[in-house]
Amino acid sequence: MLTDPVFYALAVPAVALMGLAKGGFSGVGAVAMPLLALAISPVQAAAILLPILIVQDVVGVWAFRRTWDRGILTLMVPSAAVGIFLGYLMAAQVSATAVLATLGAISIAFAAHRLWIARGGRVQAPSNAPRWVGAILGALSGFTSQIAHAGQPPFQMWVLPKRLEPAVFVGTNAIYFAAINWLKVPAYAALGQFTRQNLTTAAVLIPVAIASTFAGVWLVRRVRAERFYVIIYGLMMLVGVQLLWEAWRA
C-alpha cells in the first residue's frame, strides 16, 4: 500500500468527508478526489476511492431498495455508461496533465454550483424537458463521475424538477450512483489501476469512511450545515485552482 505520510495527511480528511456526505452532508464527498490529486495522479486517486464508494453504496441501496423511479434509471444509467466510456478514453489517451486540468475545472464548477444552490439559485432542466436532455445530462454525469467522482450536479438537474417523493428521490439517487460506480470498475481495470497497492490502500481507508458515515449521521442533527458547506466548497474551489495551476506549470 502507499506509505507516503503526505498522502495520508490528505487521504484521511478526504475519505472522512466522503463518509460525512453519506451520513447526511450531501455533496461534500466530492472534495475527496481533488484533495488526493494534490498527492498522487488523478486516475490513481479515483481508483483508490472507487472501492470505498462501492462499500458505502451497499447501505444506501439496501435501505431504499423498494423506493426508486424506474423511468429515471432506465434513461440515465445507460447514458451515464456512455459518459463513463468517454471519461475512460480521455484518461487513457491524453496526458496526465490534461486529466489534472479537467479535474481542476470540474472541481471549481462543482463547488460553484453547490454554492449557487446554497444561496437559493437553481440550474435545472424544465420538468417537461424531452428525454434527450436527460440522456445528455446522464452522459455528463457519467463523465464527471469517471473523472472526479462528481456526477451529482447533472443528475440533480434532471431529477429535481420531477418533484419525487423524498424516499423515492433518495432511493433513485442511491441506486443510480451504485450502478455507475460498478460501471466504472471495467474502466479502471482497463487503465491498470486496480493494483495490489491501490486496493490495499483503499482497504486501509475504508474504516475511516465507515466511522465518518456514522459521525455524519450524528453531526447532521447538531451542526449548522450552512456554514460547514460554505467552508468545504470554498476549499474545493481553492484546490481546483491549485490543480489548474499545477497542470499549467507541467
KEMARFI-822376 format. One record per residue (C-alpha): residue in one letter; x negated, y, z negated. Coordinates in steps of 0.25 Angstrom, whole numbers. Each point is the difference from the previous one (the first is absolute). Example, Ala and Ser with C-alpha at 12.3 -4.5 7.8 and 13.67 -1.06 7.14 Angstrom:
<atom><resn>A</resn><X>-49</X><Y>-18</Y><Z>-31</Z></atom>
<atom><resn>S</resn><X>-6</X><Y>14</Y><Z>2</Z></atom>
REM end
This chain:
<atom><resn>M</resn><X>0</X><Y>0</Y><Z>0</Z></atom>
<atom><resn>L</resn><X>-4</X><Y>15</Y><Z>1</Z></atom>
<atom><resn>T</resn><X>-9</X><Y>4</Y><Z>-12</Z></atom>
<atom><resn>D</resn><X>-2</X><Y>15</Y><Z>3</Z></atom>
<atom><resn>P</resn><X>4</X><Y>8</Y><Z>-12</Z></atom>
<atom><resn>V</resn><X>4</X><Y>12</Y><Z>9</Z></atom>
<atom><resn>F</resn><X>10</X><Y>-9</Y><Z>7</Z></atom>
<atom><resn>Y</resn><X>7</X><Y>-5</Y><Z>-13</Z></atom>
<atom><resn>A</resn><X>0</X><Y>14</Y><Z>-5</Z></atom>
<atom><resn>L</resn><X>9</X><Y>3</Y><Z>11</Z></atom>
<atom><resn>A</resn><X>7</X><Y>-13</Y><Z>2</Z></atom>
<atom><resn>V</resn><X>5</X><Y>-1</Y><Z>-14</Z></atom>
<atom><resn>P</resn><X>8</X><Y>13</Y><Z>0</Z></atom>
<atom><resn>A</resn><X>4</X><Y>-3</Y><Z>14</Z></atom>
<atom><resn>V</resn><X>6</X><Y>-13</Y><Z>-3</Z></atom>
<atom><resn>A</resn><X>6</X><Y>5</Y><Z>-13</Z></atom>
<atom><resn>L</resn><X>8</X><Y>11</Y><Z>9</Z></atom>
<atom><resn>M</resn><X>5</X><Y>-12</Y><Z>9</Z></atom>
<atom><resn>G</resn><X>5</X><Y>-6</Y><Z>-13</Z></atom>
<atom><resn>L</resn><X>7</X><Y>13</Y><Z>-5</Z></atom>
<atom><resn>A</resn><X>6</X><Y>1</Y><Z>14</Z></atom>
<atom><resn>K</resn><X>6</X><Y>-14</Y><Z>-1</Z></atom>
<atom><resn>G</resn><X>4</X><Y>4</Y><Z>-15</Z></atom>
<atom><resn>G</resn><X>9</X><Y>12</Y><Z>5</Z></atom>
<atom><resn>F</resn><X>-10</X><Y>11</Y><Z>4</Z></atom>
<atom><resn>S</resn><X>4</X><Y>-2</Y><Z>15</Z></atom>
<atom><resn>G</resn><X>-10</X><Y>4</Y><Z>10</Z></atom>
<atom><resn>V</resn><X>-13</X><Y>2</Y><Z>-9</Z></atom>
<atom><resn>G</resn><X>-6</X><Y>-13</Y><Z>4</Z></atom>
<atom><resn>A</resn><X>-3</X><Y>6</Y><Z>14</Z></atom>
<atom><resn>V</resn><X>-12</X><Y>7</Y><Z>-7</Z></atom>
<atom><resn>A</resn><X>-7</X><Y>-13</Y><Z>-2</Z></atom>
<atom><resn>M</resn><X>-5</X><Y>-2</Y><Z>15</Z></atom>
<atom><resn>P</resn><X>-6</X><Y>14</Y><Z>1</Z></atom>
<atom><resn>L</resn><X>-7</X><Y>-2</Y><Z>-13</Z></atom>
<atom><resn>L</resn><X>-6</X><Y>-13</Y><Z>3</Z></atom>
<atom><resn>A</resn><X>-4</X><Y>5</Y><Z>14</Z></atom>
<atom><resn>L</resn><X>-10</X><Y>10</Y><Z>-8</Z></atom>
<atom><resn>A</resn><X>-8</X><Y>-12</Y><Z>-4</Z></atom>
<atom><resn>I</resn><X>2</X><Y>-11</Y><Z>11</Z></atom>
<atom><resn>S</resn><X>5</X><Y>0</Y><Z>14</Z></atom>
<atom><resn>P</resn><X>15</X><Y>2</Y><Z>2</Z></atom>
<atom><resn>V</resn><X>2</X><Y>-13</Y><Z>6</Z></atom>
<atom><resn>Q</resn><X>-6</X><Y>-8</Y><Z>-11</Z></atom>
<atom><resn>A</resn><X>7</X><Y>9</Y><Z>-10</Z></atom>
<atom><resn>A</resn><X>13</X><Y>-4</Y><Z>6</Z></atom>
<atom><resn>A</resn><X>-3</X><Y>-14</Y><Z>1</Z></atom>
<atom><resn>I</resn><X>-3</X><Y>0</Y><Z>-15</Z></atom>
<atom><resn>L</resn><X>13</X><Y>7</Y><Z>-4</Z></atom>
<atom><resn>L</resn><X>8</X><Y>-9</Y><Z>9</Z></atom>
<atom><resn>P</resn><X>1</X><Y>-13</Y><Z>-9</Z></atom>
<atom><resn>I</resn><X>3</X><Y>9</Y><Z>-12</Z></atom>
<atom><resn>L</resn><X>12</X><Y>6</Y><Z>8</Z></atom>
<atom><resn>I</resn><X>5</X><Y>-14</Y><Z>3</Z></atom>
<atom><resn>V</resn><X>-1</X><Y>-4</Y><Z>-14</Z></atom>
<atom><resn>Q</resn><X>7</X><Y>12</Y><Z>-4</Z></atom>
<atom><resn>D</resn><X>11</X><Y>-2</Y><Z>10</Z></atom>
<atom><resn>V</resn><X>4</X><Y>-13</Y><Z>-6</Z></atom>
<atom><resn>V</resn><X>7</X><Y>6</Y><Z>-12</Z></atom>
<atom><resn>G</resn><X>8</X><Y>11</Y><Z>9</Z></atom>
<atom><resn>V</resn><X>5</X><Y>-11</Y><Z>10</Z></atom>
<atom><resn>W</resn><X>4</X><Y>-9</Y><Z>-11</Z></atom>
<atom><resn>A</resn><X>8</X><Y>11</Y><Z>-7</Z></atom>
<atom><resn>F</resn><X>7</X><Y>5</Y><Z>12</Z></atom>
<atom><resn>R</resn><X>1</X><Y>-12</Y><Z>9</Z></atom>
<atom><resn>R</resn><X>15</X><Y>1</Y><Z>0</Z></atom>
<atom><resn>T</resn><X>2</X><Y>15</Y><Z>3</Z></atom>
<atom><resn>W</resn><X>-6</X><Y>4</Y><Z>14</Z></atom>
<atom><resn>D</resn><X>4</X><Y>6</Y><Z>13</Z></atom>
<atom><resn>R</resn><X>-1</X><Y>-11</Y><Z>11</Z></atom>
<atom><resn>G</resn><X>1</X><Y>11</Y><Z>12</Z></atom>
<atom><resn>I</resn><X>-11</X><Y>8</Y><Z>-5</Z></atom>
<atom><resn>L</resn><X>-10</X><Y>-11</Y><Z>-2</Z></atom>
<atom><resn>T</resn><X>3</X><Y>-7</Y><Z>13</Z></atom>
<atom><resn>L</resn><X>-3</X><Y>14</Y><Z>7</Z></atom>
<atom><resn>M</resn><X>-12</X><Y>5</Y><Z>-8</Z></atom>
<atom><resn>V</resn><X>-7</X><Y>-13</Y><Z>-3</Z></atom>
<atom><resn>P</resn><X>-3</X><Y>-4</Y><Z>15</Z></atom>
<atom><resn>S</resn><X>-3</X><Y>14</Y><Z>4</Z></atom>
<atom><resn>A</resn><X>-10</X><Y>1</Y><Z>-12</Z></atom>
<atom><resn>A</resn><X>-7</X><Y>-12</Y><Z>5</Z></atom>
<atom><resn>V</resn><X>-3</X><Y>8</Y><Z>13</Z></atom>
<atom><resn>G</resn><X>-6</X><Y>11</Y><Z>-9</Z></atom>
<atom><resn>I</resn><X>-8</X><Y>-10</Y><Z>-8</Z></atom>
<atom><resn>F</resn><X>-6</X><Y>-5</Y><Z>13</Z></atom>
<atom><resn>L</resn><X>-3</X><Y>14</Y><Z>5</Z></atom>
<atom><resn>G</resn><X>-7</X><Y>3</Y><Z>-13</Z></atom>
<atom><resn>Y</resn><X>-8</X><Y>-13</Y><Z>1</Z></atom>
<atom><resn>L</resn><X>-4</X><Y>3</Y><Z>14</Z></atom>
<atom><resn>M</resn><X>-5</X><Y>14</Y><Z>-5</Z></atom>
<atom><resn>A</resn><X>-8</X><Y>-6</Y><Z>-11</Z></atom>
<atom><resn>A</resn><X>-6</X><Y>-11</Y><Z>9</Z></atom>
<atom><resn>Q</resn><X>-3</X><Y>9</Y><Z>12</Z></atom>
<atom><resn>V</resn><X>-4</X><Y>13</Y><Z>-5</Z></atom>
<atom><resn>S</resn><X>-11</X><Y>5</Y><Z>-10</Z></atom>
<atom><resn>A</resn><X>1</X><Y>0</Y><Z>-15</Z></atom>
<atom><resn>T</resn><X>-1</X><Y>15</Y><Z>1</Z></atom>
<atom><resn>A</resn><X>13</X><Y>1</Y><Z>8</Z></atom>
<atom><resn>V</resn><X>7</X><Y>-9</Y><Z>-10</Z></atom>
<atom><resn>L</resn><X>-6</X><Y>8</Y><Z>-11</Z></atom>
<atom><resn>A</resn><X>6</X><Y>13</Y><Z>6</Z></atom>
<atom><resn>T</resn><X>13</X><Y>-6</Y><Z>3</Z></atom>
<atom><resn>L</resn><X>1</X><Y>-5</Y><Z>-15</Z></atom>
<atom><resn>G</resn><X>-3</X><Y>15</Y><Z>-4</Z></atom>
<atom><resn>A</resn><X>10</X><Y>5</Y><Z>9</Z></atom>
<atom><resn>I</resn><X>11</X><Y>-10</Y><Z>-4</Z></atom>
<atom><resn>S</resn><X>-3</X><Y>3</Y><Z>-15</Z></atom>
<atom><resn>I</resn><X>1</X><Y>15</Y><Z>2</Z></atom>
<atom><resn>A</resn><X>13</X><Y>-2</Y><Z>8</Z></atom>
<atom><resn>F</resn><X>6</X><Y>-9</Y><Z>-11</Z></atom>
<atom><resn>A</resn><X>-3</X><Y>9</Y><Z>-11</Z></atom>
<atom><resn>A</resn><X>5</X><Y>12</Y><Z>7</Z></atom>
<atom><resn>H</resn><X>13</X><Y>-8</Y><Z>3</Z></atom>
<atom><resn>R</resn><X>2</X><Y>-4</Y><Z>-14</Z></atom>
<atom><resn>L</resn><X>-3</X><Y>14</Y><Z>-6</Z></atom>
<atom><resn>W</resn><X>10</X><Y>5</Y><Z>10</Z></atom>
<atom><resn>I</resn><X>11</X><Y>-10</Y><Z>-5</Z></atom>
<atom><resn>A</resn><X>-4</X><Y>4</Y><Z>-14</Z></atom>
<atom><resn>R</resn><X>4</X><Y>14</Y><Z>3</Z></atom>
<atom><resn>G</resn><X>13</X><Y>-4</Y><Z>6</Z></atom>
<atom><resn>G</resn><X>-4</X><Y>-1</Y><Z>14</Z></atom>
<atom><resn>R</resn><X>5</X><Y>-11</Y><Z>9</Z></atom>
<atom><resn>V</resn><X>-5</X><Y>-5</Y><Z>13</Z></atom>
<atom><resn>Q</resn><X>10</X><Y>-11</Y><Z>5</Z></atom>
<atom><resn>A</resn><X>6</X><Y>-6</Y><Z>12</Z></atom>
<atom><resn>P</resn><X>14</X><Y>3</Y><Z>2</Z></atom>
<atom><resn>S</resn><X>10</X><Y>-10</Y><Z>-6</Z></atom>
<atom><resn>N</resn><X>5</X><Y>-3</Y><Z>14</Z></atom>
<atom><resn>A</resn><X>-13</X><Y>0</Y><Z>7</Z></atom>
<atom><resn>P</resn><X>-2</X><Y>-11</Y><Z>11</Z></atom>
<atom><resn>R</resn><X>-7</X><Y>-13</Y><Z>-4</Z></atom>
<atom><resn>W</resn><X>-12</X><Y>3</Y><Z>9</Z></atom>
<atom><resn>V</resn><X>-3</X><Y>11</Y><Z>-10</Z></atom>
<atom><resn>G</resn><X>0</X><Y>-10</Y><Z>-11</Z></atom>
<atom><resn>A</resn><X>-9</X><Y>-9</Y><Z>8</Z></atom>
<atom><resn>I</resn><X>-10</X><Y>11</Y><Z>2</Z></atom>
<atom><resn>L</resn><X>0</X><Y>3</Y><Z>-15</Z></atom>
<atom><resn>G</resn><X>-2</X><Y>-14</Y><Z>-3</Z></atom>
<atom><resn>A</resn><X>-12</X><Y>-1</Y><Z>9</Z></atom>
<atom><resn>L</resn><X>-6</X><Y>12</Y><Z>-6</Z></atom>
<atom><resn>S</resn><X>3</X><Y>-6</Y><Z>-14</Z></atom>
<atom><resn>G</resn><X>-7</X><Y>-12</Y><Z>4</Z></atom>
<atom><resn>F</resn><X>-12</X><Y>7</Y><Z>6</Z></atom>
<atom><resn>T</resn><X>-2</X><Y>9</Y><Z>-12</Z></atom>
<atom><resn>S</resn><X>2</X><Y>-12</Y><Z>-9</Z></atom>
<atom><resn>Q</resn><X>-11</X><Y>-8</Y><Z>7</Z></atom>
<atom><resn>I</resn><X>-10</X><Y>12</Y><Z>0</Z></atom>
<atom><resn>A</resn><X>3</X><Y>5</Y><Z>-14</Z></atom>
<atom><resn>H</resn><X>11</X><Y>-8</Y><Z>-7</Z></atom>
<atom><resn>A</resn><X>8</X><Y>13</Y><Z>1</Z></atom>
<atom><resn>G</resn><X>13</X><Y>-4</Y><Z>8</Z></atom>
<atom><resn>Q</resn><X>10</X><Y>6</Y><Z>-9</Z></atom>
<atom><resn>P</resn><X>3</X><Y>14</Y><Z>7</Z></atom>
<atom><resn>P</resn><X>4</X><Y>-6</Y><Z>14</Z></atom>
<atom><resn>F</resn><X>8</X><Y>-11</Y><Z>-7</Z></atom>
<atom><resn>Q</resn><X>7</X><Y>10</Y><Z>-9</Z></atom>
<atom><resn>M</resn><X>3</X><Y>10</Y><Z>11</Z></atom>
<atom><resn>W</resn><X>9</X><Y>-11</Y><Z>7</Z></atom>
<atom><resn>V</resn><X>6</X><Y>-6</Y><Z>-13</Z></atom>
<atom><resn>L</resn><X>3</X><Y>11</Y><Z>-9</Z></atom>
<atom><resn>P</resn><X>11</X><Y>6</Y><Z>9</Z></atom>
<atom><resn>K</resn><X>7</X><Y>-13</Y><Z>0</Z></atom>
<atom><resn>R</resn><X>4</X><Y>3</Y><Z>-15</Z></atom>
<atom><resn>L</resn><X>-1</X><Y>-14</Y><Z>-4</Z></atom>
<atom><resn>E</resn><X>4</X><Y>-5</Y><Z>-14</Z></atom>
<atom><resn>P</resn><X>-12</X><Y>2</Y><Z>-9</Z></atom>
<atom><resn>A</resn><X>-2</X><Y>-15</Y><Z>-2</Z></atom>
<atom><resn>V</resn><X>1</X><Y>-3</Y><Z>15</Z></atom>
<atom><resn>F</resn><X>-10</X><Y>11</Y><Z>3</Z></atom>
<atom><resn>V</resn><X>-10</X><Y>-5</Y><Z>-10</Z></atom>
<atom><resn>G</resn><X>2</X><Y>-14</Y><Z>4</Z></atom>
<atom><resn>T</resn><X>-1</X><Y>4</Y><Z>15</Z></atom>
<atom><resn>N</resn><X>-13</X><Y>7</Y><Z>-3</Z></atom>
<atom><resn>A</resn><X>-6</X><Y>-11</Y><Z>-8</Z></atom>
<atom><resn>I</resn><X>3</X><Y>-11</Y><Z>10</Z></atom>
<atom><resn>Y</resn><X>-5</X><Y>9</Y><Z>12</Z></atom>
<atom><resn>F</resn><X>-13</X><Y>3</Y><Z>-6</Z></atom>
<atom><resn>A</resn><X>-2</X><Y>-14</Y><Z>-5</Z></atom>
<atom><resn>A</resn><X>3</X><Y>-5</Y><Z>15</Z></atom>
<atom><resn>I</resn><X>-10</X><Y>10</Y><Z>6</Z></atom>
<atom><resn>N</resn><X>-11</X><Y>-3</Y><Z>-11</Z></atom>
<atom><resn>W</resn><X>1</X><Y>-14</Y><Z>5</Z></atom>
<atom><resn>L</resn><X>0</X><Y>4</Y><Z>14</Z></atom>
<atom><resn>K</resn><X>-13</X><Y>8</Y><Z>-2</Z></atom>
<atom><resn>V</resn><X>-7</X><Y>-13</Y><Z>-5</Z></atom>
<atom><resn>P</resn><X>-4</X><Y>-6</Y><Z>14</Z></atom>
<atom><resn>A</resn><X>-5</X><Y>14</Y><Z>4</Z></atom>
<atom><resn>Y</resn><X>-10</X><Y>1</Y><Z>-12</Z></atom>
<atom><resn>A</resn><X>-3</X><Y>-15</Y><Z>2</Z></atom>
<atom><resn>A</resn><X>-4</X><Y>3</Y><Z>15</Z></atom>
<atom><resn>L</resn><X>-8</X><Y>12</Y><Z>-5</Z></atom>
<atom><resn>G</resn><X>-8</X><Y>-10</Y><Z>-8</Z></atom>
<atom><resn>Q</resn><X>4</X><Y>8</Y><Z>-13</Z></atom>
<atom><resn>F</resn><X>5</X><Y>-12</Y><Z>-9</Z></atom>
<atom><resn>T</resn><X>-14</X><Y>-3</Y><Z>-4</Z></atom>
<atom><resn>R</resn><X>-3</X><Y>-7</Y><Z>-14</Z></atom>
<atom><resn>Q</resn><X>-6</X><Y>13</Y><Z>-5</Z></atom>
<atom><resn>N</resn><X>13</X><Y>8</Y><Z>4</Z></atom>
<atom><resn>L</resn><X>10</X><Y>-11</Y><Z>-6</Z></atom>
<atom><resn>T</resn><X>-8</X><Y>-1</Y><Z>-13</Z></atom>
<atom><resn>T</resn><X>0</X><Y>15</Y><Z>-1</Z></atom>
<atom><resn>A</resn><X>15</X><Y>0</Y><Z>2</Z></atom>
<atom><resn>A</resn><X>2</X><Y>-11</Y><Z>-10</Z></atom>
<atom><resn>V</resn><X>-8</X><Y>8</Y><Z>-11</Z></atom>
<atom><resn>L</resn><X>8</X><Y>12</Y><Z>2</Z></atom>
<atom><resn>I</resn><X>14</X><Y>-7</Y><Z>0</Z></atom>
<atom><resn>P</resn><X>1</X><Y>0</Y><Z>-15</Z></atom>
<atom><resn>V</resn><X>-2</X><Y>15</Y><Z>0</Z></atom>
<atom><resn>A</resn><X>12</X><Y>1</Y><Z>10</Z></atom>
<atom><resn>I</resn><X>9</X><Y>-8</Y><Z>-8</Z></atom>
<atom><resn>A</resn><X>-3</X><Y>7</Y><Z>-13</Z></atom>
<atom><resn>S</resn><X>2</X><Y>13</Y><Z>6</Z></atom>
<atom><resn>T</resn><X>13</X><Y>-4</Y><Z>6</Z></atom>
<atom><resn>F</resn><X>5</X><Y>-3</Y><Z>-14</Z></atom>
<atom><resn>A</resn><X>-6</X><Y>13</Y><Z>-4</Z></atom>
<atom><resn>G</resn><X>7</X><Y>8</Y><Z>11</Z></atom>
<atom><resn>V</resn><X>14</X><Y>-6</Y><Z>-5</Z></atom>
<atom><resn>W</resn><X>-3</X><Y>5</Y><Z>-14</Z></atom>
<atom><resn>L</resn><X>-5</X><Y>14</Y><Z>5</Z></atom>
<atom><resn>V</resn><X>10</X><Y>3</Y><Z>10</Z></atom>
<atom><resn>R</resn><X>10</X><Y>1</Y><Z>-11</Z></atom>
<atom><resn>R</resn><X>-9</X><Y>9</Y><Z>-9</Z></atom>
<atom><resn>V</resn><X>-8</X><Y>9</Y><Z>10</Z></atom>
<atom><resn>R</resn><X>5</X><Y>12</Y><Z>8</Z></atom>
<atom><resn>A</resn><X>-3</X><Y>-6</Y><Z>14</Z></atom>
<atom><resn>E</resn><X>0</X><Y>14</Y><Z>7</Z></atom>
<atom><resn>R</resn><X>-13</X><Y>5</Y><Z>-5</Z></atom>
<atom><resn>F</resn><X>-6</X><Y>-14</Y><Z>1</Z></atom>
<atom><resn>Y</resn><X>4</X><Y>-1</Y><Z>15</Z></atom>
<atom><resn>V</resn><X>-6</X><Y>14</Y><Z>3</Z></atom>
<atom><resn>I</resn><X>-13</X><Y>-4</Y><Z>-6</Z></atom>
<atom><resn>I</resn><X>-1</X><Y>-13</Y><Z>7</Z></atom>
<atom><resn>Y</resn><X>4</X><Y>5</Y><Z>14</Z></atom>
<atom><resn>G</resn><X>-9</X><Y>12</Y><Z>-2</Z></atom>
<atom><resn>L</resn><X>-12</X><Y>-10</Y><Z>-3</Z></atom>
<atom><resn>M</resn><X>4</X><Y>-8</Y><Z>12</Z></atom>
<atom><resn>M</resn><X>-1</X><Y>12</Y><Z>9</Z></atom>
<atom><resn>L</resn><X>-13</X><Y>4</Y><Z>-5</Z></atom>
<atom><resn>V</resn><X>-5</X><Y>-15</Y><Z>2</Z></atom>
<atom><resn>G</resn><X>6</X><Y>1</Y><Z>14</Z></atom>
<atom><resn>V</resn><X>-8</X><Y>13</Y><Z>3</Z></atom>
<atom><resn>Q</resn><X>-13</X><Y>-7</Y><Z>-6</Z></atom>
<atom><resn>L</resn><X>2</X><Y>-12</Y><Z>10</Z></atom>
<atom><resn>L</resn><X>2</X><Y>9</Y><Z>12</Z></atom>
<atom><resn>W</resn><X>-13</X><Y>7</Y><Z>-4</Z></atom>
<atom><resn>E</resn><X>-8</X><Y>-13</Y><Z>-1</Z></atom>
<atom><resn>A</resn><X>6</X><Y>-4</Y><Z>13</Z></atom>
<atom><resn>W</resn><X>-5</X><Y>13</Y><Z>6</Z></atom>
<atom><resn>R</resn><X>-14</X><Y>-1</Y><Z>-6</Z></atom>
<atom><resn>A</resn><X>-1</X><Y>-14</Y><Z>5</Z></atom>
REM end
